[in-house]
Amino acid sequence: MFTHQGKTRTINHNKKIAALLSFVAGVVNIAGFLSVQQLTTNVTGHFAYFIDEVFKLNFAESINFFLYILFFFLGSFVSSILIEIINRKNKRLVYIIPVIFESIILFTVAFVGHKFIYEYGNIIALSLLFAMGLQNSLVTRISDAVVRTTHLTGLFTDLGIELSQLFFNKTVEQKNKLTTTIRLRLLIIFFFFFGGIVGGVLYTSLEMYVFTIPATLLLIGLVYDGIRYRILYWSRNWKSNVSSNDE
């Protein structure tokens, strides 16, 4: 899921990471909005508000929306920088470190966010936008731009295009490829909405601590991926040794 890259990466790897990260984004999207009344997983709305405030000459308020856009961008930038640096030293850790970084941010918001929520809600919003920028860049890089999990605008656009293509004559191979991609899009949408429902329901009782859920799931995903990778590695080595002995 996180360790496989390039030719070794399959659609199943993309499905697993899509389900996990879209659920995380769904929780952050709703819990972030309920806590600070701001969008915390994408910047489309913030850009519109930024332009609106500039035209109204409300420059102080426009700076807030500019910072929201900037921190999402910085999250994406930092994620990509980390991936490039780590890739030169240890390819197995290339996507693991950014995920741990994102998890740390979410845990921090969960445990200290209640201290800032009333006076410094913008700090929480900026932290969550940075984390989602981090995640968006990570999943785009690891899936070769096949999976995007932090917002649904482009996803619904792609889904509409791909569904329309099913009404035209296609080869069996083309239809199978389209169907696979459509299922992946629907999987992301489902888990994003499911994460939103879970985040909304649990926020009423857990409040800021609800962010421990996506943070913990990210770490569980890493542990699961690491164990699975080790099992496959040992299995291949064992089969290789058996084959060598037989010869």
C-alpha positions, 0 to 999 in steps of 0.5 A, spaced: 500 500 500 505 504 501 511 501 500 510 498 493 512 503 487 512 503 479 511 496 476 510 493 482 504 497 484 497 494 483 490 496 483 489 493 489 494 497 492 491 503 490 484 501 492 487 500 499 490 507 500 484 510 497 479 507 502 484 509 508 486 516 506 479 518 503 476 516 510 481 520 513 480 526 509 472 525 510 473 525 518 478 531 517 473 535 513 467 534 517 470 535 524 475 540 521 468 544 519 465 543 526 470 545 530 473 551 526 467 553 521 472 552 515 474 548 510 480 544 511 481 539 506 481 543 500 482 550 498 477 551 492 472 555 496 478 559 500 480 562 493 473 564 492 473 567 499 480 570 498 478 574 491 471 576 494 474 579 500 480 583 496 474 586 492 471 588 498 477 591 500 477 587 507 485 586 506 485 583 513 480 578 512 483 576 505 490 575 508 486 569 512 484 566 506 490 567 503 494 563 508 489 557 508 491 556 501 498 557 502 498 552 508 495 547 503 500 548 498 506 548 503 503 541 505 504 539 498 511 542 497 513 539 504 511 532 502 514 532 495 521 535 498 521 529 503 519 524 498 525 526 494 530 526 500 528 520 503 528 516 496 535 518 495 537 514 502 531 509 503 526 507 498 522 503 503 521 509 507 519 514 502 512 514 503 512 512 510 515 518 513 510 523 510 504 519 513 508 519 520 508 526 519 501 527 518 499 523 523 503 527 528 499 533 526 493 530 527 494 527 534 497 534 536 490 537 533 487 532 537 490 533 544 492 541 544 487 543 539 481 545 545 486 550 548 486 554 541 479 553 538 476 559 541 482 564 540 486 561 535 481 557 531 485 559 525 492 555 527 487 549 527 485 550 520 492 552 518 494 545 521 489 541 518 490 544 511 497 543 511 496 536 513 491 535 507 496 538 502 501 533 505 496 527 504 494 530 497 501 530 494 503 523 497 497 519 494 498 523 488 505 521 487 505 514 490 499 512 485 502 516 479 496 521 480 491 515 479 488 516 486 486 523 490 483 523 496 482 530 499 476 533 495 471 531 490 470 536 485 475 533 480 473 526 482 466 527 480 468 530 473 473 524 472 467 519 474 462 523 469 467 523 463 468 515 465 461 513 465 459 517 459 465 513 455 461 506 457 455 508 452 460 508 446 463 502 443 469 500 446 473 494 446 473 489 452 480 491 454 477 498 454 471 497 458 474 493 463 479 498 464 474 503 465 470 499 469 476 498 474 477 506 474 470 507 475 470 502 481 476 506 484 472 513 484 466 510 487 470 507 493 474 513 494 467 517 494 464 512 499 469 512 504 470 520 504 462 520 505 463 514 510 469 518 514 464 524 514 459 521 517 463 518 522 467 524 524 460 528 524 457 523 529 463 522 533 465 529 534 459 531 538 461 526 544 469 526 542 470 534 540 477 535 538 479 528 540 476 525 534 482 527 530 485 521 534 481 516 529 484 518 523 491 519 526 491 512 529 488 509 522 494 512 518 499 508 523 495 502 523 495 502 515 503 503 516 504 497 521 499 493 516 503 495 510 510 493 514 508 486 516 505 484 509 511 487 506 515 483 511 511 476 510 512 477 502 519 478 503 520 472 507 516 468 503 520 470 496 526 468 500 524 462 502 521 460 495 528 462 492 532 458 497 528 452 496 529 452 489 536 453 490 536 447 494 532 443 489 537 444 484 
